[in-house]
Structure formats: C-alpha cells, structure tokens
C-alpha cells in the first residue's frame, strides 16, 4: 500500500478530485486553506499580497492505483505547473 499526498492550488480542486474519481479512490482526507510556496507556482499564503491558498489530499491505495494517480498528476503538472500541483508517494505499512 501507498500513501499519496497531493498538494495543489485550491483553484484546481475539480481537476484533482477528477483524478481521484477516475482511479476509483473512495476514501481520502482533505485539508483546505493550506499555505506554502512552490518553485513553479510562487507563494500561496492567503494574504492580500499573496491571496492564493492550497488544498492537500491524502489517500491510501494499492501500489498500482498510486502509480496511476501519480501519472495523472504528472499530466496535470505539465499543463498547470504555474498554478501549483504536486504529489508525494510514501510507503504505508498499515491502516486501522
């Protein structure tokens, strides 16, 4: 199993949720109004100067599904890197 963390500009919410749906992800945890700075997208700090914010989605999936999801996120990054979207893949030993 893998833990997939996706961090992205909140404006891309529909696109990222479509990735989840297309890959049959039924459960996830979502954090909203998360702040940070990326290399390609610049600051997302929720201020009047840097008004954008991010969302983060975490889900645990089988290895094959996780790889498919990462491929989808790579495609999004190619099209929308300036908006800010990134995925992290981590091993997950157990879920209770």
Backbone as a chain_set.jsonl record, in Angstrom:
{"seq": "XXXXXXXXXXXXXXXXXXXXXXXXXXXXXXXXXXXXXXXXXXXXXXXXXXXXXXXXXXXXXXXXXXXXXXXXXXXXXXXXXXXXXXXXXXXXXXXX", "coords": {"N": [[0.831, -1.179, 0.0], [0.286, 2.309, -0.544], [0.734, 5.685, 0.523], [-0.632, 8.49, -0.774], [-0.003, 11.818, -1.18], [-1.35, 14.783, -2.197], [-0.745, 18.009, -3.098], [-2.051, 21.14, -3.925], [-3.047, 24.044, -5.834], [-5.936, 25.639, -4.711], [-7.724, 26.325, -6.698], [-7.639, 24.285, -8.494], [-9.236, 22.259, -7.639], [-11.434, 20.761, -8.769], [-10.166, 19.398, -10.893], [-8.295, 17.776, -9.529], [-9.945, 16.243, -7.876], [-11.246, 14.855, -9.855], [-9.199, 13.187, -10.736], [-9.049, 11.477, -8.527], [-11.596, 10.251, -8.676], [-11.471, 9.014, -11.241], [-9.613, 7.065, -10.738], [-10.794, 5.404, -8.971], [-10.748, 5.984, -6.241], [-12.06, 5.828, -3.109], [-11.975, 6.759, -0.484], [-10.634, 9.516, 1.285], [-8.668, 12.101, 2.851], [-8.981, 15.561, 3.29], [-7.368, 18.632, 3.451], [-7.945, 22.079, 3.708], [-7.201, 25.455, 2.668], [-4.364, 25.622, 2.985], [-1.083, 26.776, 3.354], [1.811, 27.781, 1.451], [4.838, 27.677, -0.552], [5.845, 27.185, -3.811], [8.267, 26.11, -6.285], [7.583, 26.537, -8.995], [5.075, 27.723, -8.849], [5.0, 29.858, -7.072], [4.328, 31.93, -4.104], [1.631, 30.864, -2.037], [-0.154, 32.134, 0.138], [-2.442, 33.114, 1.295], [-2.858, 35.821, 1.813], [-3.409, 39.419, 1.393], [-1.471, 40.241, -0.352], [-0.373, 37.866, -1.395], [-2.682, 36.092, -2.393], [-3.591, 33.475, -2.978], [-4.349, 30.053, -1.992], [-3.683, 26.676, -0.911], [-4.85, 23.268, -1.246], [-4.742, 20.064, 0.336], [-4.719, 16.649, -0.279], [-4.944, 13.447, 1.1], [-4.569, 10.014, 0.618], [-4.831, 6.464, 0.91], [-3.806, 3.838, -1.062], [-3.733, 0.916, -3.206], [-0.618, -0.211, -4.586], [-0.528, -0.17, -7.447], [-2.683, 1.497, -8.163], [-1.833, 3.863, -6.963], [0.412, 4.489, -8.531], [-0.852, 4.986, -10.99], [-2.334, 7.225, -10.269], [-0.257, 9.048, -9.752], [0.758, 9.33, -12.332], [-1.392, 10.658, -13.534], [-1.296, 13.061, -12.078], [1.183, 13.964, -12.902], [0.566, 14.591, -15.564], [-1.241, 16.697, -15.112], [0.568, 18.509, -13.976], [2.18, 19.074, -16.167], [0.442, 20.564, -17.741], [-0.494, 22.535, -15.972], [1.462, 23.6, -14.257], [2.227, 26.153, -13.401], [0.131, 26.928, -11.807], [0.32, 25.3, -9.604], [0.72, 22.185, -8.473], [1.362, 19.108, -6.99], [2.519, 15.822, -6.196], [3.14, 13.388, -3.677], [4.581, 10.292, -2.918], [4.411, 7.786, -0.591], [5.485, 5.015, 1.447], [3.121, 2.848, 3.018], [2.52, 1.073, 5.77], [0.409, 0.053, 7.323], [-3.106, 0.352, 7.911], [-5.592, 1.281, 10.138]], "CA": [[0.0, 0.0, 0.0], [0.985, 3.597, -0.615], [0.075, 6.92, 0.912], [-0.464, 9.518, -1.793], [-0.316, 13.179, -0.746], [-1.418, 15.702, -3.333], [-0.898, 19.4, -2.695], [-2.4, 21.826, -5.163], [-3.772, 25.302, -5.777], [-7.348, 25.366, -4.484], [-8.445, 26.524, -7.957], [-7.583, 23.029, -9.245], [-9.975, 21.265, -6.868], [-12.204, 19.873, -9.646], [-9.25, 18.539, -11.641], [-7.702, 16.787, -8.63], [-10.998, 15.306, -7.48], [-11.48, 14.0, -11.027], [-8.148, 12.16, -10.679], [-9.482, 10.503, -7.527], [-12.729, 9.505, -9.225], [-11.028, 8.183, -12.366], [-8.8, 5.967, -10.232], [-11.591, 4.61, -8.055], [-10.443, 6.279, -4.844], [-13.313, 6.018, -2.379], [-11.757, 7.471, 0.762], [-9.495, 10.43, 1.348], [-8.735, 13.206, 3.8], [-8.658, 16.793, 2.581], [-7.115, 19.845, 4.211], [-8.129, 23.266, 2.875], [-6.522, 26.689, 3.092], [-3.003, 25.291, 3.398], [-0.213, 27.789, 2.778], [3.159, 27.356, 1.112], [5.483, 28.287, -1.711], [6.457, 26.225, -4.713], [9.238, 26.682, -7.232], [6.943, 26.981, -10.232], [3.81, 28.437, -8.645], [5.14, 31.027, -6.214], [3.688, 31.857, -2.795], [0.195, 30.735, -1.808], [-0.106, 32.446, 1.565], [-3.74, 33.563, 1.778], [-2.809, 37.219, 2.256], [-3.809, 40.334, 0.322], [-0.363, 40.303, -1.309], [-0.289, 36.529, -1.989], [-4.008, 35.651, -1.977], [-3.926, 32.079, -3.239], [-4.137, 29.046, -0.959], [-3.623, 25.309, -1.418], [-5.524, 22.163, -0.576], [-3.951, 18.836, 0.377], [-5.499, 15.419, -0.176], [-4.193, 12.241, 1.458], [-5.319, 8.777, 0.447], [-4.041, 5.238, 0.897], [-4.281, 2.983, -2.146], [-2.836, -0.15, -3.644], [0.544, 0.318, -5.325], [-0.85, 0.065, -8.857], [-3.541, 2.685, -8.218], [-0.992, 5.014, -6.615], [1.215, 4.824, -9.716], [-1.758, 5.593, -11.972], [-2.638, 8.571, -9.792], [0.915, 9.896, -9.978], [0.806, 9.638, -13.765], [-2.404, 11.699, -13.764], [-0.793, 14.313, -11.512], [2.249, 14.416, -13.814], [-0.101, 15.231, -16.698], [-1.717, 17.998, -14.635], [1.739, 19.384, -13.804], [2.62, 19.521, -17.491], [-0.495, 21.57, -18.223], [-0.858, 23.563, -14.999], [2.528, 23.746, -13.258], [2.261, 27.509, -12.863], [-0.911, 27.021, -10.786], [0.815, 24.591, -8.432], [0.181, 20.858, -8.163], [2.472, 18.192, -6.737], [2.121, 14.627, -5.454], [4.185, 12.675, -2.95], [4.247, 8.886, -2.742], [5.087, 7.265, 0.598], [5.035, 3.676, 1.821], [2.153, 2.765, 4.118], [2.584, -0.293, 6.273], [-0.825, -0.438, 7.903], [-4.188, 1.288, 8.142], [-6.541, 0.665, 11.07]], "C": [[0.878, 1.245, 0.0], [0.098, 4.71, -0.089], [0.392, 7.951, -0.158], [-0.915, 10.841, -1.188], [-0.274, 14.077, -1.976], [-1.636, 17.095, -2.776], [-1.078, 20.224, -3.962], [-3.115, 23.136, -4.872], [-5.256, 24.987, -5.651], [-8.196, 25.554, -5.742], [-8.502, 25.244, -8.794], [-8.377, 21.914, -8.569], [-10.726, 20.275, -7.763], [-11.296, 18.9, -10.394], [-8.666, 17.434, -10.761], [-8.756, 15.785, -8.174], [-11.376, 14.387, -8.629], [-10.44, 12.878, -11.08], [-8.541, 11.072, -9.684], [-10.601, 9.628, -8.075], [-12.3, 8.545, -10.321], [-10.233, 6.967, -11.91], [-9.51, 5.16, -9.149], [-11.285, 4.826, -6.582], [-11.752, 6.608, -4.128], [-13.137, 6.833, -1.11], [-10.524, 8.351, 0.696], [-9.725, 11.434, 2.467], [-8.262, 14.449, 3.066], [-8.477, 17.927, 3.587], [-7.288, 21.022, 3.26], [-7.403, 24.451, 3.502], [-5.155, 26.398, 3.706], [-2.071, 26.251, 2.661], [1.178, 27.238, 2.496], [3.662, 28.086, -0.115], [6.141, 27.197, -2.53], [7.436, 26.909, -5.646], [8.555, 27.276, -8.453], [5.752, 27.897, -9.983], [3.928, 29.688, -7.793], [4.367, 30.874, -4.914], [2.165, 31.721, -2.873], [0.023, 30.903, -0.301], [-1.412, 32.993, 2.127], [-3.762, 34.983, 2.306], [-3.284, 38.122, 1.12], [-2.708, 40.462, -0.731], [-0.25, 38.986, -2.085], [-1.592, 35.798, -1.658], [-4.331, 34.17, -2.19], [-3.689, 31.209, -2.01], [-4.134, 27.676, -1.628], [-4.605, 24.423, -0.67], [-4.556, 20.989, -0.584], [-4.919, 17.673, 0.525], [-4.546, 14.28, 0.139], [-5.105, 11.041, 1.251], [-4.356, 7.604, 0.453], [-4.647, 4.315, -0.149], [-3.305, 1.834, -2.368], [-1.746, 0.464, -4.514], [0.203, 0.694, -6.763], [-1.704, 1.322, -9.022], [-2.727, 3.941, -7.926], [-0.155, 5.441, -7.82], [0.363, 5.483, -10.794], [-2.093, 7.025, -11.57], [-1.47, 9.516, -10.026], [1.061, 10.262, -11.446], [-0.206, 10.723, -14.124], [-1.927, 13.053, -13.243], [0.348, 14.853, -12.374], [1.656, 15.133, -15.023], [-0.642, 16.607, -16.303], [-0.559, 18.983, -14.502], [2.235, 19.909, -15.145], [1.743, 20.662, -18.003], [-0.615, 22.773, -17.294], [0.199, 23.817, -13.932], [2.537, 25.13, -12.625], [1.194, 27.726, -11.791], [-0.47, 26.355, -9.483], [0.072, 23.291, -8.179], [1.367, 19.905, -8.042], [1.939, 17.003, -5.95], [3.356, 13.98, -4.832], [3.705, 11.252, -2.721], [5.083, 8.329, -1.599], [4.614, 5.85, 0.887], [4.072, 3.75, 3.002], [2.088, 1.318, 4.577], [1.256, -0.831, 6.763], [-1.823, 0.692, 8.046], [-5.164, 0.595, 9.095], [-7.882, 1.357, 11.01]], "O": [[2.019, 1.243, 0.463], [-1.124, 4.679, -0.237], [1.559, 8.248, -0.416], [-2.053, 10.976, -0.74], [0.721, 14.117, -2.699], [-2.608, 17.334, -2.058], [-0.36, 20.04, -4.945], [-3.709, 23.317, -3.809], [-5.781, 24.162, -6.398], [-9.287, 24.991, -5.833], [-9.325, 25.135, -9.703], [-8.2, 20.742, -8.903], [-10.658, 19.068, -7.531], [-11.615, 17.717, -10.515], [-8.555, 16.287, -11.194], [-8.473, 14.589, -8.098], [-11.787, 13.25, -8.398], [-10.768, 11.744, -11.432], [-8.386, 9.883, -9.965], [-10.556, 8.404, -7.951], [-12.717, 7.387, -10.332], [-10.182, 5.956, -12.61], [-8.892, 4.326, -8.487], [-11.537, 3.944, -5.761], [-12.459, 7.546, -4.497], [-14.062, 7.533, -0.698], [-9.502, 7.974, 0.123], [-10.842, 11.589, 2.962], [-7.282, 14.414, 2.322], [-9.321, 18.149, 4.456], [-6.825, 20.967, 2.121], [-7.048, 24.448, 4.68], [-4.835, 26.866, 4.799], [-2.257, 26.505, 1.471], [1.665, 26.351, 3.197], [3.009, 28.986, -0.643], [6.902, 26.384, -2.006], [7.435, 28.132, -5.781], [8.895, 28.374, -8.895], [5.448, 28.756, -10.812], [3.013, 30.511, -7.801], [3.809, 29.81, -4.645], [1.508, 32.382, -3.677], [0.053, 29.925, 0.446], [-1.486, 33.304, 3.316], [-4.589, 35.319, 3.154], [-3.535, 37.648, 0.012], [-2.998, 40.764, -1.889], [-0.053, 38.998, -3.3], [-1.618, 34.972, -0.745], [-5.293, 33.674, -1.602], [-2.933, 31.573, -1.109], [-4.54, 27.542, -2.783], [-5.117, 24.782, 0.391], [-3.653, 20.929, -1.419], [-5.827, 17.709, 1.355], [-3.481, 14.156, -0.466], [-6.267, 11.052, 1.657], [-3.201, 7.736, 0.048], [-5.847, 4.04, -0.13], [-2.215, 1.791, -1.798], [-1.934, 1.528, -5.105], [0.601, 1.757, -7.241], [-1.466, 2.121, -9.927], [-2.917, 4.97, -8.575], [-0.032, 6.634, -8.095], [0.805, 6.433, -11.44], [-2.133, 7.925, -12.409], [-1.665, 10.655, -10.45], [1.447, 11.385, -11.77], [0.09, 11.607, -14.927], [-2.132, 14.077, -13.894], [0.467, 16.064, -12.557], [2.177, 16.159, -15.459], [-0.519, 17.568, -17.063], [-0.685, 20.151, -14.87], [2.661, 21.06, -15.246], [2.235, 21.607, -18.619], [-0.814, 23.898, -17.753], [-0.136, 24.21, -12.814], [2.823, 25.265, -11.435], [1.338, 28.616, -10.953], [-0.841, 26.794, -8.394], [-1.071, 23.299, -7.723], [2.262, 19.9, -8.888], [1.025, 17.145, -5.137], [4.454, 14.024, -5.385], [2.545, 11.035, -2.368], [6.312, 8.39, -1.63], [3.464, 5.513, 0.604], [4.201, 4.611, 3.872], [1.643, 0.444, 3.833], [0.987, -2.026, 6.644], [-1.449, 1.843, 8.271], [-5.521, -0.563, 8.876], [-8.807, 0.974, 11.727]]}, "num_chains": 1, "name": "protein.A"}
